[in-house]
Amino acid sequence: MDKFLFSGIHTRKRIMKYMSYRDRICNLLSSCPAGKDLPLWKD
């Protein structure tokens, strides 16, 4: 149960990291739809 909880927190942190990364690119492009289409979910 603890391992599952830990992995859930880790996944949430990774998602937050990717979200902020995507937002940064979105700001650079000044176009959110274009930012969303970038393949940022790959490692």
MODELLER restraints for C-alpha pairs under 7 A, 6 or more apart:
rsr = mdl.restraints
at = mdl.atoms
rsr.add(forms.Gaussian(group=physical.xy_distance, feature=features.Distance(at['CA:18:A'], at['CA:40:A']), mean=6.85, stdev=0.5))
rsr.add(forms.Gaussian(group=physical.xy_distance, feature=features.Distance(at['CA:22:A'], at['CA:35:A']), mean=6.24, stdev=0.5))
rsr.add(forms.Gaussian(group=physical.xy_distance, feature=features.Distance(at['CA:25:A'], at['CA:35:A']), mean=6.11, stdev=0.5))
rsr.add(forms.Gaussian(group=physical.xy_distance, feature=features.Distance(at['CA:26:A'], at['CA:32:A']), mean=4.90, stdev=0.5))
rsr.add(forms.Gaussian(group=physical.xy_distance, feature=features.Distance(at['CA:26:A'], at['CA:35:A']), mean=4.67, stdev=0.5))
